[in-house]
Amino acid sequence: MRAATLRNYAGQAALPGGKADTLDEKPFETARREAYEEIGLPTTDTKLPPGFRVEHLCELPTNLARTELGVRPCVAFLCPSTTSSTSSEGQDAGDVEEKMIPRLDPKEVAAVFTAPFAQFLQKDWTRKELGPQNSAGKPHSWYRGTWTDWHESRWRMHNFYIPKPPSSPTTLRRNTSVYSQHTQKSQGMPEGDDPRPEPTPFEDLQNFRVFGMTARILVDASRVAYGEEPLFEHNSHFGDEEMIGRLLKVGRMSEIRRKGEELNREVLRQAVRETEKSKI
């Protein structure tokens, strides 16, 4: 969960990540560095606890953020090391959570939680563990979705509700500061179908809501990992590289942001119009 004091996407669920430090820094290098800075995951495998390594699997097509940044998802697997002198036999998810307790940067991260990866292909909660619940202790939907207009096309807005685990070192890691939900809205940003504000105090949260680009990346990564399509409606394409190409052609998404620039519906429409003219 992003810290409440951040300027963009404050208090929202997000994956570790950030901007490249230089033009020469590769996406996976950026991802490893940001994961170290935000949650303490070492940048090299030699500094991981004995018996573990990070295997870089793939990169997904670039997504377009409303902050006019291209987001390149990097997929990796934290797995038992086959070269470690320490036996990794018998290691399970509990061992990983016990040995890989994250160290959070309080300026950027309010809490870290985990979720079953395959569940992001499901429309209903399918796990044996207790699923999402509302404040009255009754079952809450795992998934809600709706179609909206974004990037001048139909865009599926996913909402996932991940059950909040008990506060313990192996299930939930959080900062001691009070969690606050100060989400920011921007013109043209898809809002989804659940406009209700979430509880402000961290302790009052029943579920972690994962939505927007984060939810889309998790769905797409699950599609690739399991070779299956989700049991709910979704965008068939991966990423937003077509729209990013259009924006580049009209002079947007430059290395240095011009003062006052904002990525809104009119800018997106202009990018579509200009690229369509060039085809005539």
C-alpha positions in Angstrom: 0.0 0.0 0.0 1.4 3.4 -1.0 2.0 5.9 1.8 -0.7 8.5 2.4 1.8 11.3 2.0 2.7 10.6 -1.7 1.5 13.0 -4.3 0.2 10.4 -6.8 -2.0 7.4 -6.0 -1.7 8.0 -2.2 -3.1 5.1 -0.1 -3.6 2.8 -3.0 -2.4 -0.7 -3.6 0.5 -0.9 -6.0 3.4 -3.0 -7.1 7.0 -1.9 -6.2 8.4 0.3 -8.9 9.5 3.7 -10.1 11.4 5.7 -12.7 14.7 4.7 -14.2 17.6 6.6 -12.8 19.3 6.9 -16.2 18.5 6.2 -19.8 20.9 3.3 -19.7 19.2 1.5 -16.8 17.3 -1.5 -18.0 13.8 -2.2 -16.8 14.8 -5.2 -14.7 17.6 -3.2 -13.1 15.1 -0.4 -12.3 12.6 -3.0 -10.9 15.2 -4.6 -8.6 16.5 -1.3 -7.4 13.1 0.1 -6.6 12.1 -3.2 -4.9 15.2 -2.8 -2.7 14.4 0.9 -1.9 10.7 0.3 -1.2 10.5 -3.1 0.5 14.1 -4.1 1.1 14.5 -6.9 -1.5 18.2 -7.2 -2.1 19.4 -6.1 -5.6 21.7 -9.2 -5.9 20.9 -12.8 -5.1 24.0 -13.2 -3.0 22.4 -10.9 -0.4 19.2 -13.0 -0.2 18.7 -15.4 2.7 20.4 -18.8 2.0 18.4 -21.0 -0.3 16.7 -18.3 -2.4 17.2 -16.5 -5.7 15.2 -14.2 -8.0 14.6 -15.6 -11.5 13.8 -12.9 -14.1 11.1 -14.3 -16.3 9.8 -11.7 -18.8 8.6 -8.2 -19.4 5.1 -7.4 -20.4 4.1 -4.6 -22.9 4.2 -1.1 -21.6 1.2 0.4 -19.9 0.2 4.1 -20.0 -0.2 5.8 -16.6 -2.4 8.8 -16.1 0.8 10.6 -15.0 1.9 10.3 -18.6 4.6 7.7 -17.8 5.2 4.4 -19.6 5.1 1.5 -17.1 6.9 -1.7 -18.1 5.9 -4.6 -15.9 8.8 -6.9 -15.1 7.9 -10.4 -13.9 10.2 -12.4 -11.7 10.0 -15.5 -9.5 11.4 -15.7 -5.9 12.3 -19.3 -5.8 14.5 -21.9 -4.0 18.1 -21.7 -5.2 19.5 -24.8 -7.0 23.1 -23.8 -6.4 22.8 -22.9 -2.7 24.8 -25.1 -0.2 21.7 -24.9 2.0 19.1 -27.5 1.2 15.9 -25.9 -0.1 13.9 -29.1 0.1 10.7 -28.7 2.1 10.5 -24.9 1.7 7.0 -23.6 1.2 5.2 -20.3 1.2 5.5 -20.1 5.0 9.3 -20.4 4.8 9.5 -17.6 2.2 7.3 -15.3 4.3 9.3 -16.1 7.4 12.7 -15.5 5.9 11.8 -12.7 3.5 10.2 -10.2 5.9 10.3 -6.9 4.0 11.9 -3.7 5.3 9.6 -0.8 4.3 10.5 2.7 3.3 8.0 4.8 5.4 8.1 7.7 3.0 6.7 5.5 0.2 5.1 2.3 1.7 2.4 2.0 4.3 2.1 -1.8 4.3 2.9 -4.9 2.3 0.6 -7.9 1.8 0.4 -11.0 -0.4 -2.3 -12.5 -2.5 -2.7 -15.8 -4.3 -1.6 -15.3 -7.9 -4.0 -17.7 -9.7 -6.9 -16.0 -7.9 -6.6 -13.0 -10.3 -8.1 -15.2 -13.0 -11.2 -16.0 -11.0 -14.5 -14.2 -10.7 -15.3 -15.6 -7.3 -13.2 -16.5 -4.3 -12.0 -20.1 -4.8 -9.5 -20.5 -1.9 -10.0 -22.6 1.2 -9.0 -19.7 3.3 -11.6 -17.2 4.5 -12.5 -14.8 1.7 -13.3 -11.1 1.6 -15.7 -9.9 4.2 -17.6 -6.7 4.9 -17.6 -4.7 8.2 -20.5 -6.9 9.4 -18.5 -10.1 8.9 -20.5 -11.2 5.9 -19.0 -12.4 2.6 -17.9 -9.6 0.3 -17.3 -9.9 -3.5 -13.8 -10.9 -4.5 -14.2 -9.3 -7.9 -16.2 -6.4 -9.4 -15.6 -4.9 -12.8 -17.0 -2.5 -15.3 -16.3 -1.1 -18.8 -15.3 2.6 -19.1 -13.7 4.9 -21.7 -10.0 5.5 -21.3 -7.2 5.9 -23.9 -10.0 6.6 -26.4 -11.1 3.0 -26.2 -13.1 0.7 -24.0 -11.1 -0.2 -20.9 -12.0 -2.8 -18.4 -11.8 -1.6 -14.8 -11.0 -4.5 -12.4 -11.6 -4.3 -8.7 -10.2 -7.1 -6.5 -10.8 -7.3 -2.7 -8.1 -9.2 -0.9 -8.8 -10.3 2.6 -6.8 -8.5 5.1 -4.6 -11.1 7.0 -4.0 -11.0 10.7 -1.3 -8.7 11.8 1.7 -10.9 12.2 5.4 -10.8 11.0 4.7 -13.5 8.4 1.4 -12.3 6.9 1.2 -8.5 7.0 4.0 -6.0 7.3 3.1 -2.3 7.9 4.5 0.9 9.1 3.5 2.2 12.5 2.1 5.4 11.1 -1.7 5.6 10.7 -2.9 4.6 7.3 -5.0 7.2 5.5 -6.8 7.0 2.3 -6.2 10.2 0.4 -6.8 9.1 -3.1 -6.6 11.7 -5.9 -8.8 11.9 -8.8 -7.8 13.1 -12.2 -9.9 14.1 -15.2 -10.4 11.1 -17.5 -9.2 8.5 -15.0 -11.4 5.4 -14.9 -13.1 5.1 -11.5 -14.5 1.6 -11.6 -17.8 0.6 -10.1 -17.2 0.9 -6.4 -17.0 4.7 -5.5 -17.5 4.1 -1.8 -14.6 5.5 0.3 -12.6 3.0 2.2 -12.2 3.3 6.0 -9.5 5.8 7.0 -7.8 4.0 9.9 -5.7 1.1 8.8 -7.1 -1.1 11.5 -10.6 -0.6 10.2 -9.9 -2.0 6.7 -11.5 -5.3 6.1 -10.0 -5.9 2.6 -7.3 -4.4 0.4 -8.8 -3.1 -2.8 -6.6 -3.6 -5.8 -7.7 -1.8 -8.9 -6.6 0.3 -11.9 -3.3 -0.4 -13.6 -2.1 -2.6 -10.8 -5.1 -4.9 -11.2 -4.7 -5.0 -15.0 -1.0 -5.9 -14.7 -1.8 -8.7 -12.3 -4.5 -10.1 -14.6 -2.2 -9.9 -17.6 0.7 -11.6 -15.7 -1.6 -14.3 -14.6 -2.8 -14.9 -18.1 0.7 -15.4 -19.3 1.8 -17.5 -16.3 -1.1 -20.0 -16.4 -1.9 -19.8 -20.2 -5.5 -19.2 -19.4 -8.0 -16.4 -19.8 -9.8 -14.9 -16.8 -13.4 -15.9 -16.0 -14.5 -12.3 -16.3 -14.5 -9.8 -19.1 -11.2 -8.1 -19.9 -9.2 -6.3 -22.5 -7.7 -8.9 -24.9 -4.6 -6.9 -25.7 -1.7 -6.4 -23.4 -0.4 -2.9 -22.5 -1.1 0.4 -24.2 1.8 0.6 -26.7 -0.5 1.7 -29.6 -1.7 4.8 -27.7 1.9 5.5 -26.4 3.1 5.5 -30.0 0.3 8.0 -30.9 1.3 10.3 -28.1 4.9 10.2 -29.1 3.9 11.2 -32.6 2.2 14.4 -31.3 5.1 15.3 -29.1 3.9 14.0 -25.8 5.7 11.7 -23.3 9.0 13.6 -23.6 11.9 13.0 -21.2 11.2 16.4 -19.6 7.6 17.2 -18.7 6.5 20.6 -19.8 4.9 22.8 -17.1 1.1 22.5 -17.0 0.9 19.4 -19.2 -1.8 17.0 -18.2 -2.9 13.8 -19.8 -6.6 14.1 -20.3 -9.3 13.0 -22.7 -8.7 15.9 -25.1 -5.0 15.1 -25.4 -5.8 11.5 -26.1 -8.4 12.5 -28.7 -5.9 14.8 -30.4 -3.3 11.9 -30.6 -5.9 9.7 -32.2 -7.0 12.4 -34.7 -3.4 13.3 -35.7 -2.4 9.7 -36.3 -5.5 9.0 -38.3 -4.8 12.0 -40.5 -1.3 10.7 -41.2 -2.9 7.5 -42.6 -4.9 9.4 -45.2 
